[in-house]
Amino acid sequence: MNQKQITELTYKILGACIEVHKNLGSGLLESVYHKALKEEFRIQNINFKSEFVISVQYKGIDLDCGFQCDFLIEDLIIVEIKSVSEFHDLHKAQILNYMNLLKVPKGILVNFNVTNIFKEGQKTFVNKYYEQLN
């Protein structure tokens, strides 16, 4: 996959998030948006893993840390969803760490507790794996 294809997939993912937000609005628990987004990804034929366990290795030993990302899309993009008043540095650090641990090129942080997801409720992140793509 190249950068252009990942960008196109990003727009498809954000479209699914906007569709969920359009139907449910803001103010619900994160778990509600998670379930709805799983259904929307299925409807839109977006290949995903949900609540994917992230392995952490330390000196060749697998540490059972219980890290789970909300979604891993096409084994390329992490999607972390929130329903919070605003993003915090901890949320950004979480998704960047997940991206590096899984060696995926892109991450999308989505907050459903906003008026407009595209304008104020999403942040995308890329890393060195993204830069290595054509």
A tleap script that builds the chain and sets N, CA, C and O, in Angstrom:
source leaprc.protein.ff14SB
mol = sequence {
  NMET ASN GLN LYS GLN ILE THR GLU LEU THR
  TYR LYS ILE LEU GLY ALA CYS ILE GLU VAL
  HIE LYS ASN LEU GLY SER GLY LEU LEU GLU
  SER VAL TYR HIE LYS ALA LEU LYS GLU GLU
  PHE ARG ILE GLN ASN ILE ASN PHE LYS SER
  GLU PHE VAL ILE SER VAL GLN TYR LYS GLY
  ILE ASP LEU ASP CYS GLY PHE GLN CYS ASP
  PHE LEU ILE GLU ASP LEU ILE ILE VAL GLU
  ILE LYS SER VAL SER GLU PHE HIE ASP LEU
  HIE LYS ALA GLN ILE LEU ASN TYR MET ASN
  LEU LEU LYS VAL PRO LYS GLY ILE LEU VAL
  ASN PHE ASN VAL THR ASN ILE PHE LYS GLU
  GLY GLN LYS THR PHE VAL ASN LYS TYR TYR
  GLU GLN LEU CASN
}
set mol.1.N position { 0.855 -1.179 0.000 }
set mol.1.CA position { 0.000 0.000 0.000 }
set mol.1.C position { 0.897 1.236 0.000 }
set mol.1.O position { 1.979 1.230 0.587 }
set mol.2.N position { 0.437 2.293 -0.662 }
set mol.2.CA position { 1.208 3.526 -0.702 }
set mol.2.C position { 0.484 4.643 0.074 }
set mol.2.O position { -0.617 4.440 0.587 }
set mol.3.N position { 1.114 5.813 0.150 }
set mol.3.CA position { 0.552 6.928 0.921 }
set mol.3.C position { -0.811 7.361 0.388 }
set mol.3.O position { -1.712 7.678 1.164 }
set mol.4.N position { -0.959 7.374 -0.928 }
set mol.4.CA position { -2.232 7.794 -1.522 }
set mol.4.C position { -3.352 6.844 -1.110 }
set mol.4.O position { -4.443 7.289 -0.755 }
set mol.5.N position { -3.091 5.548 -1.154 }
set mol.5.CA position { -4.104 4.569 -0.773 }
set mol.5.C position { -4.459 4.677 0.711 }
set mol.5.O position { -5.619 4.515 1.091 }
set mol.6.N position { -3.458 4.950 1.541 }
set mol.6.CA position { -3.718 5.120 2.977 }
set mol.6.C position { -4.554 6.376 3.213 }
set mol.6.O position { -5.426 6.385 4.081 }
set mol.7.N position { -4.296 7.430 2.450 }
set mol.7.CA position { -5.091 8.652 2.557 }
set mol.7.C position { -6.533 8.383 2.152 }
set mol.7.O position { -7.458 8.857 2.812 }
set mol.8.N position { -6.736 7.633 1.079 }
set mol.8.CA position { -8.093 7.287 0.650 }
set mol.8.C position { -8.812 6.445 1.706 }
set mol.8.O position { -9.998 6.651 1.963 }
set mol.9.N position { -8.103 5.509 2.312 }
set mol.9.CA position { -8.674 4.695 3.377 }
set mol.9.C position { -9.010 5.566 4.595 }
set mol.9.O position { -10.016 5.338 5.265 }
set mol.10.N position { -8.176 6.547 4.871 }
set mol.10.CA position { -8.426 7.478 5.972 }
set mol.10.C position { -9.749 8.203 5.774 }
set mol.10.O position { -10.540 8.318 6.710 }
set mol.11.N position { -9.995 8.694 4.563 }
set mol.11.CA position { -11.256 9.383 4.280 }
set mol.11.C position { -12.454 8.451 4.434 }
set mol.11.O position { -13.513 8.866 4.904 }
set mol.12.N position { -12.285 7.205 4.042 }
set mol.12.CA position { -13.364 6.225 4.196 }
set mol.12.C position { -13.659 5.976 5.679 }
set mol.12.O position { -14.819 5.893 6.082 }
set mol.13.N position { -12.606 5.861 6.481 }
set mol.13.CA position { -12.760 5.655 7.929 }
set mol.13.C position { -13.458 6.851 8.557 }
set mol.13.O position { -14.395 6.693 9.340 }
set mol.14.N position { -12.992 8.056 8.207 }
set mol.14.CA position { -13.610 9.268 8.766 }
set mol.14.C position { -15.065 9.393 8.326 }
set mol.14.O position { -15.910 9.864 9.088 }
set mol.15.N position { -15.355 8.976 7.109 }
set mol.15.CA position { -16.745 8.980 6.639 }
set mol.15.C position { -17.618 8.063 7.485 }
set mol.15.O position { -18.763 8.398 7.792 }
set mol.16.N position { -17.081 6.910 7.860 }
set mol.16.CA position { -17.824 5.994 8.726 }
set mol.16.C position { -18.051 6.619 10.107 }
set mol.16.O position { -19.129 6.485 10.685 }
set mol.17.N position { -17.041 7.292 10.621 }
set mol.17.CA position { -17.174 7.953 11.925 }
set mol.17.C position { -18.222 9.063 11.867 }
set mol.17.O position { -19.028 9.217 12.784 }
set mol.18.N position { -18.203 9.826 10.791 }
set mol.18.CA position { -19.183 10.903 10.614 }
set mol.18.C position { -20.588 10.328 10.510 }
set mol.18.O position { -21.532 10.898 11.056 }
set mol.19.N position { -20.734 9.214 9.818 }
set mol.19.CA position { -22.044 8.576 9.692 }
set mol.19.C position { -22.574 8.133 11.063 }
set mol.19.O position { -23.751 8.328 11.365 }
set mol.20.N position { -21.721 7.549 11.877 }
set mol.20.CA position { -22.130 7.140 13.235 }
set mol.20.C position { -22.530 8.379 14.041 }
set mol.20.O position { -23.562 8.385 14.712 }
set mol.21.N position { -21.712 9.417 13.967 }
set mol.21.CA position { -21.991 10.651 14.726 }
set mol.21.C position { -23.288 11.305 14.250 }
set mol.21.O position { -24.065 11.813 15.058 }
set mol.22.N position { -23.516 11.290 12.951 }
set mol.22.CA position { -24.733 11.867 12.378 }
set mol.22.C position { -25.975 11.159 12.918 }
set mol.22.O position { -27.002 11.791 13.165 }
set mol.23.N position { -25.872 9.846 13.099 }
set mol.23.CA position { -27.009 9.059 13.570 }
set mol.23.C position { -27.184 9.058 15.080 }
set mol.23.O position { -28.309 8.978 15.573 }
set mol.24.N position { -26.080 9.145 15.824 }
set mol.24.CA position { -26.175 9.051 17.290 }
set mol.24.C position { -25.970 10.376 18.012 }
set mol.24.O position { -26.401 10.529 19.155 }
set mol.25.N position { -25.319 11.336 17.359 }
set mol.25.CA position { -25.028 12.609 18.028 }
set mol.25.C position { -23.901 12.443 19.034 }
set mol.25.O position { -23.214 11.421 19.052 }
set mol.26.N position { -23.719 13.448 19.864 }
set mol.26.CA position { -22.660 13.416 20.875 }
set mol.26.C position { -23.251 13.140 22.253 }
set mol.26.O position { -24.467 13.162 22.442 }
set mol.27.N position { -22.365 12.880 23.209 }
set mol.27.CA position { -22.791 12.740 24.596 }
set mol.27.C position { -23.011 11.327 25.090 }
set mol.27.O position { -23.365 11.134 26.253 }
set mol.28.N position { -22.813 10.334 24.241 }
set mol.28.CA position { -22.981 8.949 24.682 }
set mol.28.C position { -21.650 8.381 25.156 }
set mol.28.O position { -20.604 9.006 24.978 }
set mol.29.N position { -21.688 7.208 25.753 }
set mol.29.CA position { -20.476 6.542 26.208 }
set mol.29.C position { -19.658 6.057 25.017 }
set mol.29.O position { -20.201 5.770 23.950 }
set mol.30.N position { -18.360 5.970 25.215 }
set mol.30.CA position { -17.461 5.481 24.171 }
set mol.30.C position { -17.869 4.098 23.695 }
set mol.30.O position { -17.766 3.803 22.504 }
set mol.31.N position { -18.327 3.248 24.597 }
set mol.31.CA position { -18.699 1.876 24.230 }
set mol.31.C position { -19.839 1.844 23.206 }
set mol.31.O position { -19.889 0.944 22.367 }
set mol.32.N position { -20.740 2.804 23.267 }
set mol.32.CA position { -21.846 2.873 22.301 }
set mol.32.C position { -21.294 3.195 20.913 }
set mol.32.O position { -21.663 2.557 19.927 }
set mol.33.N position { -20.411 4.184 20.845 }
set mol.33.CA position { -19.808 4.553 19.556 }
set mol.33.C position { -18.966 3.411 19.002 }
set mol.33.O position { -18.921 3.197 17.790 }
set mol.34.N position { -18.301 2.681 19.889 }
set mol.34.CA position { -17.479 1.554 19.461 }
set mol.34.C position { -18.340 0.505 18.766 }
set mol.34.O position { -17.993 0.033 17.683 }
set mol.35.N position { -19.455 0.141 19.380 }
set mol.35.CA position { -20.347 -0.861 18.793 }
set mol.35.C position { -20.947 -0.366 17.477 }
set mol.35.O position { -21.034 -1.117 16.506 }
set mol.36.N position { -21.354 0.888 17.454 }
set mol.36.CA position { -21.935 1.443 16.224 }
set mol.36.C position { -20.897 1.516 15.108 }
set mol.36.O position { -21.212 1.248 13.948 }
set mol.37.N position { -19.672 1.874 15.448 }
set mol.37.CA position { -18.622 1.982 14.443 }
set mol.37.C position { -18.260 0.599 13.883 }
set mol.37.O position { -17.959 0.474 12.696 }
set mol.38.N position { -18.288 -0.422 14.716 }
set mol.38.CA position { -18.073 -1.787 14.224 }
set mol.38.C position { -19.107 -2.122 13.152 }
set mol.38.O position { -18.769 -2.677 12.107 }
set mol.39.N position { -20.357 -1.782 13.416 }
set mol.39.CA position { -21.417 -2.057 12.441 }
set mol.39.C position { -21.229 -1.236 11.176 }
set mol.39.O position { -21.427 -1.743 10.072 }
set mol.40.N position { -20.846 0.030 11.326 }
set mol.40.CA position { -20.654 0.884 10.147 }
set mol.40.C position { -19.472 0.405 9.299 }
set mol.40.O position { -19.535 0.434 8.070 }
set mol.41.N position { -18.406 -0.031 9.950 }
set mol.41.CA position { -17.278 -0.586 9.194 }
set mol.41.C position { -17.724 -1.824 8.412 }
set mol.41.O position { -17.306 -2.021 7.272 }
set mol.42.N position { -18.561 -2.647 9.017 }
set mol.42.CA position { -19.068 -3.826 8.307 }
set mol.42.C position { -19.925 -3.409 7.102 }
set mol.42.O position { -19.785 -3.961 6.011 }
set mol.43.N position { -20.803 -2.438 7.313 }
set mol.43.CA position { -21.681 -1.954 6.238 }
set mol.43.C position { -20.848 -1.427 5.070 }
set mol.43.O position { -21.177 -1.658 3.907 }
set mol.44.N position { -19.763 -0.715 5.394 }
set mol.44.CA position { -18.933 -0.100 4.353 }
set mol.44.C position { -17.796 -1.016 3.880 }
set mol.44.O position { -16.923 -0.583 3.128 }
set mol.45.N position { -17.808 -2.253 4.310 }
set mol.45.CA position { -16.789 -3.234 3.909 }
set mol.45.C position { -15.371 -2.769 4.203 }
set mol.45.O position { -14.470 -2.923 3.378 }
set mol.46.N position { -15.186 -2.205 5.374 }
set mol.46.CA position { -13.855 -1.810 5.841 }
set mol.46.C position { -13.330 -2.942 6.709 }
set mol.46.O position { -13.930 -3.274 7.731 }
set mol.47.N position { -12.218 -3.532 6.308 }
set mol.47.CA position { -11.631 -4.662 7.022 }
set mol.47.C position { -10.984 -4.175 8.320 }
set mol.47.O position { -10.128 -3.291 8.290 }
set mol.48.N position { -11.389 -4.745 9.457 }
set mol.48.CA position { -10.877 -4.269 10.744 }
set mol.48.C position { -10.760 -5.397 11.751 }
set mol.48.O position { -11.379 -6.454 11.626 }
set mol.49.N position { -9.943 -5.126 12.751 }
set mol.49.CA position { -9.896 -5.931 13.971 }
set mol.49.C position { -10.323 -4.987 15.090 }
set mol.49.O position { -9.911 -3.828 15.127 }
set mol.50.N position { -11.142 -5.489 15.990 }
set mol.50.CA position { -11.651 -4.658 17.073 }
set mol.50.C position { -11.047 -5.081 18.404 }
set mol.50.O position { -10.879 -6.269 18.678 }
set mol.51.N position { -10.723 -4.085 19.229 }
set mol.51.CA position { -10.113 -4.312 20.537 }
set mol.51.C position { -8.929 -5.262 20.402 }
set mol.51.O position { -8.810 -6.257 21.117 }
set mol.52.N position { -8.078 -4.922 19.475 }
set mol.52.CA position { -6.897 -5.693 19.124 }
set mol.52.C position { -5.858 -5.602 20.237 }
set mol.52.O position { -5.485 -4.504 20.649 }
set mol.53.N position { -5.387 -6.754 20.727 }
set mol.53.CA position { -4.396 -6.777 21.804 }
set mol.53.C position { -3.023 -6.462 21.235 }
set mol.53.O position { -2.604 -7.043 20.234 }
set mol.54.N position { -2.332 -5.541 21.880 }
set mol.54.CA position { -1.015 -5.106 21.439 }
set mol.54.C position { 0.037 -5.723 22.351 }
set mol.54.O position { 0.013 -5.545 23.569 }
set mol.55.N position { 0.951 -6.447 21.735 }
set mol.55.CA position { 2.018 -7.105 22.471 }
set mol.55.C position { 3.159 -6.124 22.749 }
set mol.55.O position { 3.521 -5.317 21.893 }
set mol.56.N position { 3.706 -6.205 23.931 }
set mol.56.CA position { 4.877 -5.410 24.288 }
set mol.56.C position { 5.998 -6.381 24.626 }
set mol.56.O position { 5.846 -7.250 25.485 }
set mol.57.N position { 7.120 -6.223 23.943 }
set mol.57.CA position { 8.282 -7.080 24.165 }
set mol.57.C position { 9.332 -6.324 24.977 }
set mol.57.O position { 9.617 -5.155 24.719 }
set mol.58.N position { 9.888 -7.005 25.945 }
set mol.58.CA position { 10.985 -6.452 26.717 }
set mol.58.C position { 12.076 -7.509 26.820 }
set mol.58.O position { 11.896 -8.533 27.479 }
set mol.59.N position { 13.203 -7.261 26.169 }
set mol.59.CA position { 14.337 -8.192 26.160 }
set mol.59.C position { 13.898 -9.605 25.774 }
set mol.59.O position { 14.296 -10.595 26.387 }
set mol.60.N position { 13.052 -9.660 24.721 }
set mol.60.CA position { 12.607 -10.947 24.208 }
set mol.60.C position { 11.482 -11.584 24.994 }
set mol.60.O position { 11.058 -12.693 24.670 }
set mol.61.N position { 10.991 -10.915 26.011 }
set mol.61.CA position { 9.907 -11.454 26.832 }
set mol.61.C position { 8.628 -10.685 26.512 }
set mol.61.O position { 8.618 -9.455 26.474 }
set mol.62.N position { 7.553 -11.436 26.283 }
set mol.62.CA position { 6.262 -10.825 26.003 }
set mol.62.C position { 5.629 -10.396 27.326 }
set mol.62.O position { 5.305 -11.230 28.171 }
set mol.63.N position { 5.460 -9.086 27.492 }
set mol.63.CA position { 4.836 -8.559 28.701 }
set mol.63.C position { 3.324 -8.500 28.487 }
set mol.63.O position { 2.864 -7.935 27.495 }
set mol.64.N position { 2.577 -9.055 29.372 }
set mol.64.CA position { 1.120 -9.024 29.282 }
set mol.64.C position { 0.643 -7.730 29.936 }
set mol.64.O position { 0.351 -7.690 31.131 }
set mol.65.N position { 0.569 -6.670 29.123 }
set mol.65.CA position { 0.218 -5.342 29.645 }
set mol.65.C position { -1.260 -5.015 29.482 }
set mol.65.O position { -1.753 -4.053 30.072 }
set mol.66.N position { -1.960 -5.802 28.693 }
set mol.66.CA position { -3.385 -5.550 28.505 }
set mol.66.C position { -3.688 -4.375 27.592 }
set mol.66.O position { -4.807 -3.861 27.611 }
set mol.67.N position { -2.710 -3.930 26.781 }
set mol.67.CA position { -2.965 -2.843 25.836 }
set mol.67.C position { -3.901 -3.338 24.740 }
set mol.67.O position { -3.696 -4.411 24.172 }
set mol.68.N position { -4.924 -2.553 24.450 }
set mol.68.CA position { -5.835 -2.861 23.356 }
set mol.68.C position { -6.151 -1.578 22.607 }
set mol.68.O position { -6.544 -0.578 23.206 }
set mol.69.N position { -5.977 -1.615 21.300 }
set mol.69.CA position { -6.433 -0.470 20.517 }
set mol.69.C position { -7.874 -0.755 20.103 }
set mol.69.O position { -8.278 -1.909 19.960 }
set mol.70.N position { -8.630 0.308 19.917 }
set mol.70.CA position { -10.043 0.133 19.570 }
set mol.70.C position { -10.209 -0.580 18.234 }
set mol.70.O position { -10.972 -1.540 18.121 }
set mol.71.N position { -9.482 -0.098 17.217 }
set mol.71.CA position { -9.580 -0.704 15.893 }
set mol.71.C position { -8.218 -0.703 15.218 }
set mol.71.O position { -7.435 0.237 15.356 }
set mol.72.N position { -7.957 -1.773 14.488 }
set mol.72.CA position { -6.827 -1.838 13.577 }
set mol.72.C position { -7.438 -2.090 12.203 }
set mol.72.O position { -8.012 -3.149 11.953 }
set mol.73.N position { -7.308 -1.103 11.315 }
set mol.73.CA position { -7.934 -1.146 10.003 }
set mol.73.C position { -6.921 -1.619 8.961 }
set mol.73.O position { -5.845 -1.040 8.820 }
set mol.74.N position { -7.278 -2.675 8.236 }
set mol.74.CA position { -6.448 -3.196 7.139 }
set mol.74.C position { -4.994 -3.446 7.559 }
set mol.74.O position { -4.097 -3.443 6.717 }
set mol.75.N position { -4.763 -3.660 8.844 }
set mol.75.CA position { -3.414 -3.845 9.394 }
set mol.75.C position { -2.505 -2.644 9.110 }
set mol.75.O position { -1.282 -2.778 9.097 }
set mol.76.N position { -3.110 -1.462 8.883 }
set mol.76.CA position { -2.350 -0.265 8.509 }
set mol.76.C position { -2.654 0.976 9.338 }
set mol.76.O position { -1.784 1.827 9.524 }
set mol.77.N position { -3.870 1.083 9.833 }
set mol.77.CA position { -4.288 2.309 10.517 }
set mol.77.C position { -4.927 1.955 11.851 }
set mol.77.O position { -5.849 1.142 11.923 }
set mol.78.N position { -4.420 2.579 12.898 }
set mol.78.CA position { -5.032 2.443 14.232 }
set mol.78.C position { -6.115 3.514 14.365 }
set mol.78.O position { -5.898 4.671 14.006 }
set mol.79.N position { -7.258 3.130 14.873 }
set mol.79.CA position { -8.318 4.091 15.170 }
set mol.79.C position { -8.625 3.969 16.657 }
set mol.79.O position { -9.048 2.919 17.140 }
set mol.80.N position { -8.404 5.060 17.362 }
set mol.80.CA position { -8.742 5.136 18.786 }
set mol.80.C position { -9.902 6.102 18.930 }
set mol.80.O position { -9.836 7.237 18.461 }
set mol.81.N position { -10.958 5.652 19.576 }
set mol.81.CA position { -12.122 6.516 19.736 }
set mol.81.C position { -12.246 6.959 21.185 }
set mol.81.O position { -11.869 6.248 22.117 }
set mol.82.N position { -12.788 8.156 21.338 }
set mol.82.CA position { -13.007 8.755 22.648 }
set mol.82.C position { -14.369 9.431 22.649 }
set mol.82.O position { -14.938 9.722 21.597 }
set mol.83.N position { -14.872 9.672 23.833 }
set mol.83.CA position { -16.043 10.517 24.024 }
set mol.83.C position { -15.728 11.397 25.230 }
set mol.83.O position { -16.183 11.151 26.347 }
set mol.84.N position { -14.935 12.430 24.961 }
set mol.84.CA position { -14.387 13.287 26.016 }
set mol.84.C position { -14.613 14.750 25.666 }
set mol.84.O position { -14.951 15.084 24.531 }
set mol.85.N position { -14.423 15.613 26.650 }
set mol.85.CA position { -14.609 17.044 26.401 }
set mol.85.C position { -13.546 17.609 25.469 }
set mol.85.O position { -13.817 18.539 24.709 }
set mol.86.N position { -12.335 17.052 25.523 }
set mol.86.CA position { -11.262 17.470 24.624 }
set mol.86.C position { -10.157 16.426 24.646 }
set mol.86.O position { -10.040 15.650 25.594 }
set mol.87.N position { -9.347 16.416 23.588 }
set mol.87.CA position { -8.195 15.538 23.555 }
set mol.87.C position { -7.148 16.026 24.548 }
set mol.87.O position { -6.996 17.228 24.766 }
set mol.88.N position { -6.440 15.092 25.139 }
set mol.88.CA position { -5.332 15.418 26.043 }
set mol.88.C position { -4.055 14.802 25.487 }
set mol.88.O position { -4.100 13.926 24.624 }
set mol.89.N position { -2.931 15.264 25.985 }
set mol.89.CA position { -1.648 14.739 25.541 }
set mol.89.C position { -1.554 13.231 25.755 }
set mol.89.O position { -0.897 12.536 24.980 }
set mol.90.N position { -2.197 12.725 26.790 }
set mol.90.CA position { -2.195 11.286 27.056 }
set mol.90.C position { -2.840 10.504 25.912 }
set mol.90.O position { -2.363 9.428 25.550 }
set mol.91.N position { -3.920 11.039 25.343 }
set mol.91.CA position { -4.577 10.378 24.215 }
set mol.91.C position { -3.636 10.313 23.011 }
set mol.91.O position { -3.551 9.291 22.329 }
set mol.92.N position { -2.938 11.411 22.763 }
set mol.92.CA position { -2.000 11.455 21.636 }
set mol.92.C position { -0.835 10.493 21.867 }
set mol.92.O position { -0.419 9.787 20.948 }
set mol.93.N position { -0.316 10.464 23.078 }
set mol.93.CA position { 0.789 9.554 23.404 }
set mol.93.C position { 0.343 8.100 23.244 }
set mol.93.O position { 1.102 7.265 22.752 }
set mol.94.N position { -0.878 7.803 23.656 }
set mol.94.CA position { -1.416 6.448 23.552 }
set mol.94.C position { -1.417 5.975 22.097 }
set mol.94.O position { -0.923 4.887 21.801 }
set mol.95.N position { -1.961 6.772 21.200 }
set mol.95.CA position { -2.053 6.331 19.810 }
set mol.95.C position { -0.682 6.263 19.151 }
set mol.95.O position { -0.434 5.369 18.342 }
set mol.96.N position { 0.205 7.183 19.480 }
set mol.96.CA position { 1.566 7.137 18.923 }
set mol.96.C position { 2.308 5.892 19.399 }
set mol.96.O position { 3.026 5.262 18.623 }
set mol.97.N position { 2.140 5.537 20.660 }
set mol.97.CA position { 2.761 4.311 21.176 }
set mol.97.C position { 2.197 3.068 20.491 }
set mol.97.O position { 2.950 2.168 20.120 }
set mol.98.N position { 0.884 3.015 20.324 }
set mol.98.CA position { 0.263 1.881 19.649 }
set mol.98.C position { 0.782 1.752 18.218 }
set mol.98.O position { 1.071 0.648 17.757 }
set mol.99.N position { 0.899 2.874 17.521 }
set mol.99.CA position { 1.398 2.857 16.146 }
set mol.99.C position { 2.813 2.289 16.091 }
set mol.99.O position { 3.129 1.476 15.222 }
set mol.100.N position { 3.650 2.713 17.009 }
set mol.100.CA position { 5.032 2.239 17.013 }
set mol.100.C position { 5.136 0.775 17.430 }
set mol.100.O position { 5.924 0.027 16.851 }
set mol.101.N position { 4.358 0.356 18.419 }
set mol.101.CA position { 4.392 -1.039 18.848 }
set mol.101.C position { 3.921 -1.983 17.740 }
set mol.101.O position { 4.462 -3.077 17.579 }
set mol.102.N position { 2.915 -1.555 16.982 }
set mol.102.CA position { 2.377 -2.392 15.903 }
set mol.102.C position { 3.052 -2.131 14.558 }
set mol.102.O position { 2.793 -2.828 13.577 }
set mol.103.N position { 3.924 -1.116 14.524 }
set mol.103.CA position { 4.645 -0.758 13.290 }
set mol.103.C position { 3.695 -0.434 12.140 }
set mol.103.O position { 3.913 -0.855 11.004 }
set mol.104.N position { 2.645 0.317 12.448 }
set mol.104.CA position { 1.704 0.772 11.420 }
set mol.104.C position { 1.966 2.240 11.095 }
set mol.104.O position { 2.400 3.002 11.959 }
set mol.105.N position { 1.702 2.638 9.849 }
set mol.105.CA position { 2.078 3.980 9.406 }
set mol.105.C position { 1.164 5.120 9.826 }
set mol.105.O position { 1.582 6.277 9.793 }
set mol.106.N position { -0.066 4.830 10.219 }
set mol.106.CA position { -0.995 5.932 10.487 }
set mol.106.C position { -1.904 5.608 11.662 }
set mol.106.O position { -2.206 4.447 11.936 }
set mol.107.N position { -2.329 6.655 12.345 }
set mol.107.CA position { -3.288 6.534 13.427 }
set mol.107.C position { -4.292 7.660 13.352 }
set mol.107.O position { -3.965 8.774 12.945 }
set mol.108.N position { -5.519 7.362 13.748 }
set mol.108.CA position { -6.577 8.372 13.767 }
set mol.108.C position { -7.204 8.363 15.151 }
set mol.108.O position { -7.663 7.328 15.633 }
set mol.109.N position { -7.218 9.515 15.774 }
set mol.109.CA position { -7.848 9.712 17.072 }
set mol.109.C position { -9.171 10.420 16.809 }
set mol.109.O position { -9.191 11.490 16.201 }
set mol.110.N position { -10.285 9.825 17.266 }
set mol.110.CA position { -11.616 10.369 16.990 }
set mol.110.C position { -12.341 10.625 18.303 }
set mol.110.O position { -12.414 9.752 19.168 }
set mol.111.N position { -12.873 11.830 18.439 }
set mol.111.CA position { -13.670 12.194 19.606 }
set mol.111.C position { -15.115 12.390 19.163 }
set mol.111.O position { -15.407 13.279 18.364 }
set mol.112.N position { -16.009 11.567 19.679 }
set mol.112.CA position { -17.418 11.655 19.309 }
set mol.112.C position { -18.186 12.691 20.126 }
set mol.112.O position { -19.354 12.954 19.839 }
set mol.113.N position { -17.558 13.274 21.123 }
set mol.113.CA position { -18.245 14.248 21.978 }
set mol.113.C position { -17.991 15.677 21.481 }
set mol.113.O position { -17.551 16.545 22.234 }
set mol.114.N position { -18.278 15.894 20.197 }
set mol.114.CA position { -18.090 17.201 19.559 }
set mol.114.C position { -19.294 17.484 18.666 }
set mol.114.O position { -20.151 16.624 18.461 }
set mol.115.N position { -19.340 18.694 18.146 }
set mol.115.CA position { -20.408 19.060 17.217 }
set mol.115.C position { -20.120 18.561 15.815 }
set mol.115.O position { -21.024 18.092 15.123 }
set mol.116.N position { -18.849 18.659 15.384 }
set mol.116.CA position { -18.465 18.297 14.029 }
set mol.116.C position { -17.173 17.486 14.072 }
set mol.116.O position { -16.111 18.022 14.386 }
set mol.117.N position { -17.264 16.208 13.758 }
set mol.117.CA position { -16.092 15.323 13.839 }
set mol.117.C position { -14.984 15.784 12.906 }
set mol.117.O position { -13.824 15.837 13.313 }
set mol.118.N position { -15.318 16.119 11.656 }
set mol.118.CA position { -14.271 16.451 10.702 }
set mol.118.C position { -13.507 17.705 11.121 }
set mol.118.O position { -12.286 17.764 10.975 }
set mol.119.N position { -14.209 18.698 11.634 }
set mol.119.CA position { -13.553 19.969 11.986 }
set mol.119.C position { -12.872 19.946 13.343 }
set mol.119.O position { -11.791 20.515 13.498 }
set mol.120.N position { -13.482 19.299 14.330 }
set mol.120.CA position { -12.944 19.402 15.683 }
set mol.120.C position { -12.764 18.081 16.418 }
set mol.120.O position { -12.256 18.060 17.539 }
set mol.121.N position { -13.175 16.981 15.799 }
set mol.121.CA position { -13.185 15.721 16.528 }
set mol.121.C position { -12.240 14.656 16.015 }
set mol.121.O position { -12.410 13.479 16.335 }
set mol.122.N position { -11.247 15.037 15.226 }
set mol.122.CA position { -10.325 14.019 14.747 }
set mol.122.C position { -8.936 14.599 14.559 }
set mol.122.O position { -8.764 15.760 14.188 }
set mol.123.N position { -7.951 13.753 14.825 }
set mol.123.CA position { -6.549 14.087 14.588 }
set mol.123.C position { -5.906 12.864 13.960 }
set mol.123.O position { -6.150 11.734 14.382 }
set mol.124.N position { -5.086 13.098 12.953 }
set mol.124.CA position { -4.376 11.986 12.330 }
set mol.124.C position { -2.885 12.119 12.615 }
set mol.124.O position { -2.351 13.219 12.761 }
set mol.125.N position { -2.245 10.983 12.688 }
set mol.125.CA position { -0.821 10.925 13.015 }
set mol.125.C position { -0.145 9.970 12.034 }
set mol.125.O position { -0.708 8.937 11.672 }
set mol.126.N position { 1.058 10.322 11.612 }
set mol.126.CA position { 1.882 9.436 10.802 }
set mol.126.C position { 3.241 9.311 11.481 }
set mol.126.O position { 3.607 10.129 12.324 }
set mol.127.N position { 3.979 8.277 11.099 }
set mol.127.CA position { 5.296 8.057 11.698 }
set mol.127.C position { 6.299 7.639 10.626 }
set mol.127.O position { 6.045 7.796 9.432 }
set mol.128.N position { 7.411 7.120 11.053 }
set mol.128.CA position { 8.474 6.752 10.110 }
set mol.128.C position { 8.023 5.669 9.138 }
set mol.128.O position { 8.527 5.614 8.016 }
set mol.129.N position { 7.100 4.815 9.529 }
set mol.129.CA position { 6.610 3.765 8.632 }
set mol.129.C position { 5.815 4.373 7.467 }
set mol.129.O position { 5.825 3.840 6.358 }
set mol.130.N position { 5.141 5.471 7.725 }
set mol.130.CA position { 4.408 6.178 6.678 }
set mol.130.C position { 5.387 6.816 5.699 }
set mol.130.O position { 5.202 6.756 4.484 }
set mol.131.N position { 6.406 7.413 6.238 }
set mol.131.CA position { 7.424 8.086 5.400 }
set mol.131.C position { 8.138 7.096 4.491 }
set mol.131.O position { 8.633 7.489 3.435 }
set mol.132.N position { 8.205 5.841 4.867 }
set mol.132.CA position { 8.887 4.822 4.065 }
set mol.132.C position { 8.047 4.318 2.898 }
set mol.132.O position { 8.557 3.623 2.020 }
set mol.133.N position { 6.755 4.667 2.885 }
set mol.133.CA position { 5.882 4.238 1.788 }
set mol.133.C position { 6.075 5.137 0.574 }
set mol.133.O position { 6.489 6.289 0.706 }
set mol.134.N position { 5.775 4.609 -0.606 }
set mol.134.CA position { 5.856 5.399 -1.850 }
set mol.134.C position { 4.750 6.429 -1.890 }
set mol.134.O position { 4.649 7.189 -2.854 }
savepdb mol mol.pdb
quit
